[in-house]
Amino acid sequence: MSRRQLRAYHVDGVSLAMFSMQTGLRVGQLAHYCRLGRIEGARFDRVLWAWRIYPPAKLVLTGRLK
């Protein structure tokens, strides 16, 4: 993408930093959950090279398996 296209690039959703403030989890922990697929609505933006959370977002955590 050119610089002009990058300036016009519109981003929807929220960043991991904003989502971590809403949920109370650390950003690194959320990035780990995104890679594992435990956050429904999380997508990796290849232009910004960052994870974005799109509504409706749901944090899917299960208990430990014994």
JOFEN-V46285 format. One record per backbone hydrogen bond with DSSP energy under -1.0 kcal/mol. CO is the residue of the C=O (numbers start at 1). NH is the residue of the N-H. E is the energy in kcal/mol with one decimal. If there is no record, write none. Layout:
CO & NH & E
CO & NH & E
This chain:
2 & 6 & -2.1
3 & 7 & -2.0
4 & 8 & -1.4
14 & 53 & -2.9
15 & 19 & -2.1
16 & 20 & -2.4
17 & 21 & -1.6
18 & 22 & -1.6
19 & 23 & -2.1
20 & 24 & -2.5
26 & 30 & -2.1
27 & 31 & -2.5
28 & 32 & -1.9
29 & 33 & -2.2
30 & 34 & -2.3
31 & 35 & -2.2
32 & 36 & -1.8
33 & 38 & -2.7
38 & 60 & -3.3
39 & 42 & -1.5
40 & 58 & -1.7
41 & 54 & -3.2
43 & 52 & -3.0
45 & 49 & -1.6
45 & 50 & -1.3
50 & 45 & -2.9
52 & 43 & -2.7
53 & 14 & -2.4
58 & 40 & -2.6
